[in-house]
Amino acid sequence: MSTAPTDVKTVQPADFKSDIHNDWCPGCGDFGVISAVQMALAKLQVPPHRVAVISGIGCAGKSAHYMNAYSFHTLHGRVMPSVTAMKLANHDLTVIGVGGDGDAYGIGGGHFVAGGRRNLNITYVVMNNDVYALTKGQASPTIAKGQKTKSMSEASIMDAINPILLALACGYTFVARGYALDTKYLSEIIAQAIEHRGSALVDVLQTCPTYNDLHTKGFYAGQIEGQPRLYRLDQTGYDPIVHNPDDPVEIAQKKAQALLKSQEPGGRIPLGVYYKLDVPTYEDHLKAKIPGLQQKPLAELDLYHRDITPNLQELM
Amino acid sequence: MGSDFCWMIGGPQGSGLNVSAEILAKALSRSGYYVFGQIEYHSNIKGKHSAYKLRISGEHVSSHLDAVHLLSSLDEETLIGDLYHEFPAHRGHVHEIAPGGALLYDVEQKKFIELIGRKDIFLWEMPYAELLDRALTEAGKPGQARAYRIMTNTLALGASVGALGFDFDPVAEAIRDSFGAKAGKVADLNVNAARYAYDYAKERFAGQLKFALPAAPPKREQILVKGSQAVGMAKIKAGCGLQTYYPISPATDESVYLEGYQSDHNLVVLQTEDEVSAIDAAVMGAHGGVRASTSTSGPGFALMPEGLGFAAITEAPGPVLVLYQRGGPSTGLPTRQEQGDLLFALNAGQGDIPRIVMASGDIEECFYDTFDAFNYADRYQIPVIVLVDKHMASCYQTLPPFKTSHLKVDRGLVKPANTNGDYQRYAFTKEGVSPRSVPGQTGGIFWSTSDEHDPRGHITEGIGNRLAMMEKRMGKVALAAREIPDGKKYIYLGPAAPQKIPVLAVCWGSTKGAVHDALHHADPHHAKYAMLHIRLMSPFPSEAAKNILSRAERVVCFDGNYSGQLARLIRTETGISVHHSVVKYDGRPFSEDEIMVALEAAKPGVGERLVISQGRVVEPGHGNLEFDQMLELREANPKMLAPMVPLPPGYNR
């Protein structure tokens, strides 16, 4: 029998569920991702009113409606600008971006790059199923050259974006990959991403039972040379952490190791944290520059009684 | 206007001519003069031609004049233009000097003087390299004129002040101020060099010119301010917490100004990766609980309608978007004037977007309108666009310091504290505005979406909800129309109703300054001319405008664009067609003189559309004509074909 004190209300994953009817296709990997986000927030005991969830457009975009939190279902590809501003407005909030692969790596490509450079303390969860599902299965930027799902009229003749490689190049300081149907492990990764001080990318491999007949549950469950296709980096002795952030050599080595892992030949796919670097965040730099932010988040400061007399005097 | 003095300095970009002009403006302002400075510059960092015009007056002025009384030239392009080009862009500024005016030029430009063909002006030669060397020698740097050639701007300033017979002391003080506290020796050197030029010119030229500075009015407290600074100060005063921007001319000046005050005022300025991000971040900043704004120009605004629609459908309290118009279409004329984005600002976006569009008419209005814009954004939970333009952004004007004690921040309706899980962010209310919540507070969780949504913020495509939501959003514009006072919607100067108005000059944006000054000088009691300045474009003051327009016997509408956009808007909003649509689209702002020229030309029998350029009404095809004239001038003077020498020999010691 539980001995938890009854006067402390603990946050449960169910607290993050909204009561709206979910209209994703049965068997969709998105269910696993949203559950993982809810489990991660409960694990970290963040109350729902301290969370802002910002999503893009597409199936993944609907996530915002299924979360009980401050929820913004924004525009196609614009998750990162919105996440950025929400964090700047209130750096005490837990700000989570949710988008699809087309949203994040296609139309939102430029924003994705800038988001990495900024290193705000945010988490970006990208549901990566290789297709634009809500518009009926067109190729997304993560489908490999030569591949053709049943929903595509022709095989792709473009190279795929490798989200892990891209994130490392852009400056994300936490780069990880999860699998939607391994929700428990995914929730652990997302919890680590939220806890990480800095911009975190969690690329989530997932199935689209309706449009993607290549990367199915069976494909991900498959064996390669007697070994499972998916495996956990943390069970191989892999150490993603840069232990001395002041050592550029270690940073380069850890980044190089992650780059190699992200392109593992032979079809095996590592899950888990590829890279983690703790350096001052954008907010840290802002706080050094803007004294008020050391006391309170911007949204809680009284900015409405400013005196512009000195500004006027400069012009006299 | 008859007694005003017009000084101009011309030279290559990067030569510091605007620094010189601003030093002179500051010295004059501190001595009590009213000044108005207008700058024309290329979209270029160094080398291409710029010119700064300073109107100096004994009374308040808010426009420039066409005629120049004293031109100070820093290069030969100021004298003869760029006629060595295959397709010349201009023929210099000497033709703008009024008969009896004067030209100050460097002796090194002597060979170009015969090409300018003016016998009716004073030609005052200055040995700048020699004077500079004298100042350098005194500072222990003899023979280094070449290395310090950049200081020629200071010498040209000193020479101008000497020729005018104005005191040197206020100029010296303004020079020192412009260098700041850090550079004592450099400031001294500049002051000394300017003084050599001052003495040289005063001794030889002072008192000859028939034009003189007007008598200085009594000294009083005044500021010398640019439009972009006024907007920036208003944002600070209004409590803006987040300013986002992507660099673009001429909007960037404002963000750069704000960047300088981040620490002083707890203000975050975010330079984004593009304008799409700039507006989206501003929208989310507003949702996040801070007053948020962005600033851009036409090409940047072209990327923003998506975010504008998002702000509208999610009923964000903002953002405030300051749109600095410049010459279009596309990249157009990046550093030149145009008021070409009026209809774009009013119509940008998918579907019907509720918005407030303000168009400030002068630098004071820039300040007060931008302040109000944040109140409107919060009160109506609506995006607010403040239209300004390149001319207003970069012109300098003396004004009384902005008054701030009466300014009140109104953050609009906020979520009542006692909601208990039943809070609806998009609740239907009597006024049409729903109390808003800010992320982070308890009991205020809400959903929002760029899709059509129910009062809770969830997607729905239901018919009843759609009707109600459209009416709720668009109804906020009607509410604003009822609440915003008339004085902030339009300015009318003329005979009171029901008297007839012989000629009504209608204008918007920075053209107000020129119209106002023209009428003030030509007809101060409005016996013949009245002015209607439209300040609020959406919601448009249709009834008031209709009442005034219908009393006018002749309506002349001024537009700094090709198609007469205000005239079109007036027709749409009031059903009234103006008699004459006066348009200017040569990339330069209307001058005071041009307003009178147009008003006098706009007579019965003259066409509905009058095109103004360089001080006169021009016929269609005028551009080609002028272009041909420039080519003829060049052919007649083969010397003009030679490209200019980068460094005059006097500096090659």
Interface residues (C-beta under 8 A of the other chain):
Chain A: S18 I20 P48 H49 R50 A52 I54 I57 K62 A64 H65 N68 A69 Y70 S71 F72 H73 T74 L75 R78 M80 P81 S82 V83 T84 A85 M86 L88 A89 N90 D92 L93 G110 H111 V113 A114 L286 K289 I290 P291 G292 L293 P297 L298 A299 E300 L301 L303 Y304 R306 I308 P310 N311 L312 L315 M316
Chain B: R30 E221 Q222 I223 L224 V225 Q229 M233 I236 K237 G239 C240 G241 L242 T244 Y261 Q262 S263 D264 H265 N266 L267 V268 L270 T272 E273 D274 V276 S277 A278 D280 A281 A282 V283 M284 G285 H287 G288 G289 V290 R291 A292 E306 G307 F310 T314 P401 F402 T404 V409 R411 V438 P439 G440 Q441 T442 G443 G444 I445 F446 W447 S448 T449 S450 D451 G457 H458 I459
